[in-house]
C-alpha cells in the first residue's frame, strides 16, 4: 500500500489561499449588497449576492474612507478587489479595494443620499429661509481670493454701490479640506459681527470640482449661520447641497452680487420717491391742522369770553334752588322717621311683649305636638303598606303558593325548555327546601296543571 499524503487543515487552507490569490488577484464583482454592517474598528462586512450565489466581502477602514456614497442593503454595486481565504473560518471572501454603485455614479448617489437625509430634517424648508437686507453696509464673501468669481463680484458691487464694506474670508473651494475651510470662513464672519449678509461661492466646474459644497458639515454650518447666506456655486444649471440649505440661491457669483447690492441710481430714485411722499404727507398733515385751527378760532368761547361766566352764574343760581328743595325734603323725611320710631318704642313695651311671646309659645307647642302625632301616624301607615307590598313580591311568597324555581348547575334560572337538554342535572327550589333532579326529556308544549 503506497504512502498516503496527509495535509493538515492549516496546510490545505494555505495552499487554497495561494491558488485563489494567484488565480484572482484582482477582479470586478457585481451584485446586491446585503447584511451590511460597520464595526467599531471602522471595518465593514457585507455580502454580495445574485440569483444563484452569494459572496462574503470585507471593506477595511482605510478603503472605506474613500467610498463617497453610503452603502446599504439592497443597493446594486460593483466591487473591485482580490479573493482571499479566511483560514480561521474556512471561507473565501473578497477584500474590497473599490466600491461603486451601479447606475448612478458614486458622487451622484452620495449627493442624492445627503439631499434626502437633510430634507427629512427640514433644513431645506422655506419657512426657515431669511430675507436679505435691503441696504447691507458690510458684506462677507467666502471664496478663493485668486478666483474669477471674486473679481466678478467685486466689479459688480463697485459699479452698483461702491461705498459698501467688503470682508473676504479666503478659502479653498476645491479639493480635500476645501469644505472645512469654507465652513470656517462662514463661522469667522458670524463671529466678526456687523456683517449683514454672507456670499459663499465659486465659479463653474464638474461635479468633482464642486463637491466641497456638497459636504454635510458645510451644509449644517450654513444652516446654523446667524447671518443670511447666499449660495452662488457654479453656473445656473449647477445645484449643490449648499444651494438648498442657504437662505437664497444665486445662479452665479455675479448674480449673487446683483442680488445683495442694489444700484446706486435705484437707491437714489427710491430716496427721491420717499422724499416726495414725505412732502405730500407733511402738506396733508399741515392742511388738517390749519383747518382745526380755523374751526377753533371760530368758536364763541373765543369771540365772546364773558358768555361762559354768565352761564356759570345761572347754573349756580339753579343749584342753590335745588339744594334748598333737597334740604326741606330731607328734614321732612327725618321727622317722619322719628315719629315712626317713637310709635315703635311705645309698642315694644317689655311686659306686653313678654305676655305676647308666652301665648305664642304655648300655641306653637300645641301645634307641634299635633303635627308630630299626625306625622307618626302617616309613617306607620306607609311602613305597613310597604311591608305588605314587599311580602307580596317576595320569591319565597310565590314559592309558598305552590310554585317552584328551577336552576341549572351554573345557577341560571331555567325559563324555557331550550335552556336544558335531556340528561342535564337541575336543582328545583321549593318553599321549604330543594330537589336535585335530572331531565329525562324536553318538550316544547305540554299539558299544564290546572291551578
C-alpha positions, 0 to 999 in steps of 0.5 A: 500500500503506497504512502498516503499524503496527509495535509493538515487543515492549516496546510490545505487552507494555505495552499487554497489561499495561494491558488485563489490569490494567484488565480484572482488577484484582482477582479470586478464583482457585481451584485446586491449588497446585503447584511451590511454592517460597520464595526467599531474598528471602522471595518465593514462586512457585507455580502454580495449576492445574485440569483444563484450565489452569494459572496462574503466581502470585507471593506477595511477602514482605510478603503472605506474612507474613500467610498463617497456614497453610503452603502446599504442593503439592497443597493446594486454595486460593483466591487473591485478587489482580490479573493482571499481565504479566511483560514480561521473560518474556512471561507473565501471572501473578497477584500474590497479595494473599490466600491461603486454603485451601479447606475448612478455614479458614486458622487451622484448617489452620495449627493442624492443620499445627503439631499434626502437625509437633510430634507427629512430634517427640514433644513431645506424648508422655506419657512426657515429661509431669511430675507436679505437686507435691503441696504447691507453696509458690510458684506462677507464673501467666502471664496478663493481670493485668486478666483474669477468669481471674486473679481466678478463680484467685486466689479459688480458691487463697485459699479452698483454701490461702491461705498459698501464694506467688503470682508473676504474670508479666503478659502479653498473651494476645491479639493480635500479640506476645501469644505472645512475651510469654507465652513470656517470662513462662514463661522469667522464672519458670524463671529466678526459681527456687523456683517449683514449678509454672507456670499459663499461661492465659486465659479463653474466646474464638474461635479468633482470640482464642486463637491466641497459644497456638497459636504454635510458639515458645510451644509449644517454650518450654513444652516446654523449661520446667524447671518443670511447666506447666499449660495452662488456655486457654479453656473445656473444649471449647477445645484449643490447641497449648499444651494438648498440649505442657504437662505437664497440661491444665486445662479452665479457669483455675479448674480449673487452680487446683483442680488445683495447690492442694489444700484446706486441710481435705484437707491437714489430714485427710491430716496427721491420717491420717499422724499416726495411722499414725505412732502405730500404727507407733511402738506396733508398733515399741515392742511388738517391742522390749519383747518382745526385751527380755523374751526377753533378760532371760530368758536364763541368761547373765543369771540365772546369770553364773558358768555361762559361766566354768565352761564356759570352764574345761572347754573349756580343760581339753579343749584342753590334752588335745588339744594334748598328743595333737597334740604326741606325734603330731607328734614321732612323725611327725618321727622317722619322717621322719628315719629315712626320710631317713637310709635315703635318704642311705645309698642315694644313695651317689655311686659306686653311683649313678654305676655305676647311671646308666652301665648305664642309659645304655648300655641306653637307647642300645641301645634307641634305636638299635633303635627308630630302625632299626625306625622307618626301616624302617616309613617306607620301607615306607609311602613305597613303598606310597604311591608305588605307590598314587599311580602307580596313580591317576595320569591319565597311568597310565590314559592309558598303558593305552590310554585317552584324555581328551577336552576341549572348547575351554573345557577341560571334560572331555567325559563324555557325548555331550550335552556336544558337538554335531556340528561342535564342535572337541575336543582328545583327550589321549593318553599321549604327546601330543594330537589336535585333532579335530572331531565329525562326529556324536553318538550316544547308544549305540554299539558299544564296543571290546572291551578 
